[in-house]
Amino acid sequence: MNKRTNEHPLTIGRLAARTEVNVETIRYYQRLGLIKTPRKPVIGHRTYPAETEARIYFIKRAKRLGFTLDEIQDLLEMGDGCCSDAKNKAIQKRDQIATHIQDLQGMMKTLNKLIEDCDSNPDPACPIILSLAGRK
């Protein structure tokens, strides 16, 4: 048992279960340098400090906000004292998301038009298929 937390040691399997990520995700994060790989003891399994669990939650929250793993690495390296740098990264991400939303709205408008064309089309040729084929 872990004396600090009165829990079982935090092996990769337990870490994956607690953070709700796959074991392979943890290994991938280790390869990228997002989390440290603990040393393998002579006997037994590697155990992870509680900080690793917190770091995985940080990564998951940042991914939900649209940050890439490279961007997350930058945020992790900034630490707590670089608010203006973190703010600039957040502004850039927000602007990228706004552009993406505009693109998605344009796509939705186009699809709505094609669906309307399909609904009002007496022709056997489908306007959606014709448009995708570049013949409309």
C-alpha positions in Angstrom: 0.0 0.0 0.0 1.1 3.6 -0.7 1.8 5.2 2.7 0.9 8.7 1.5 -2.6 8.0 0.3 -3.5 4.6 1.9 -4.2 3.3 -1.6 -2.7 0.7 -3.8 0.3 1.8 -5.8 -0.6 3.8 -8.9 0.4 1.4 -11.7 -0.2 2.1 -15.3 -3.5 0.1 -15.2 -4.8 1.9 -12.2 -3.7 5.3 -13.6 -5.6 4.5 -16.8 -8.7 3.4 -15.0 -8.7 6.5 -12.7 -8.2 9.0 -15.5 -10.4 7.1 -17.9 -7.8 6.8 -20.6 -6.4 3.8 -22.3 -3.0 2.3 -21.1 -1.7 2.9 -24.7 -2.7 6.6 -24.3 -0.5 6.9 -21.2 2.4 5.2 -23.1 1.8 7.6 -26.0 1.9 10.6 -23.7 5.2 9.3 -22.2 6.7 8.9 -25.7 5.7 12.5 -26.5 7.2 13.7 -23.2 3.8 15.0 -21.9 4.2 12.8 -18.8 7.3 11.2 -17.3 8.0 7.5 -17.4 8.8 6.3 -13.9 11.8 4.1 -13.4 11.1 0.4 -13.5 12.0 -1.2 -10.1 14.0 -4.4 -10.0 11.0 -6.3 -8.8 7.4 -5.3 -9.6 5.7 -2.7 -11.7 6.4 1.0 -12.4 4.3 3.2 -10.1 3.3 6.8 -10.9 3.1 9.7 -8.6 -0.2 11.5 -8.0 1.1 14.4 -10.1 0.9 12.2 -13.2 -2.8 11.7 -12.6 -3.3 15.5 -12.3 -1.2 16.0 -15.5 -3.4 13.6 -17.4 -6.5 15.5 -16.3 -4.9 18.7 -17.4 -4.2 17.2 -20.9 -7.8 15.9 -21.1 -9.3 19.3 -20.2 -7.0 21.1 -22.7 -8.0 18.6 -25.4 -11.7 19.3 -24.8 -11.0 23.0 -25.4 -9.5 22.1 -28.8 -5.8 22.3 -28.0 -3.5 20.0 -29.9 -0.9 17.8 -28.0 1.9 20.1 -29.2 0.0 23.1 -27.8 -0.7 21.3 -24.6 3.1 20.6 -24.3 3.7 24.3 -24.6 1.1 25.1 -21.9 2.6 22.5 -19.6 6.0 24.0 -20.1 4.7 27.5 -19.2 3.8 26.6 -15.7 1.7 28.8 -13.4 3.6 32.1 -14.0 3.1 32.8 -17.7 -0.5 34.0 -17.7 0.0 36.4 -20.6 1.6 33.6 -22.8 -1.3 31.2 -21.8 -3.8 33.9 -22.6 -2.3 34.5 -26.1 -2.5 30.7 -26.8 -6.1 30.8 -25.6 -6.9 33.7 -27.9 -5.3 32.0 -30.9 -7.3 28.8 -30.1 -10.5 30.8 -29.7 -9.9 32.5 -33.1 -9.2 29.2 -34.8 -12.4 27.8 -33.3 -14.4 30.8 -34.5 -13.1 30.3 -38.1 -13.9 26.6 -37.9 -17.5 27.4 -36.7 -17.9 29.8 -39.7 -16.7 27.1 -42.0 -19.1 24.6 -40.5 -22.0 27.0 -40.8 -21.2 27.4 -44.5 -21.1 23.7 -44.9 -24.5 23.4 -43.1 -26.0 26.1 -45.4 -24.8 24.2 -48.5 -26.1 20.9 -47.2 -29.5 22.5 -46.4 -29.7 23.9 -49.9 -28.9 20.5 -51.4 -31.5 18.8 -49.3 -34.1 21.4 -50.4 -33.1 20.9 -54.0 -33.5 17.2 -53.5 -36.9 17.6 -51.9 -38.2 19.8 -54.8 -36.5 17.9 -57.6 -38.9 16.1 -60.0 -35.9 14.8 -61.9 -34.6 11.2 -61.3 -31.0 12.6 -61.1 -30.2 13.5 -57.5 -29.0 17.1 -57.0 -26.8 16.0 -54.1 -25.0 13.4 -56.1 -24.7 15.7 -59.1 -23.2 18.5 -56.9 -20.7 16.1 -55.3 -19.7 14.9 -58.7 -19.2 18.5 -59.9 -22.0 18.2 -62.5 -24.3 20.8 -61.0 
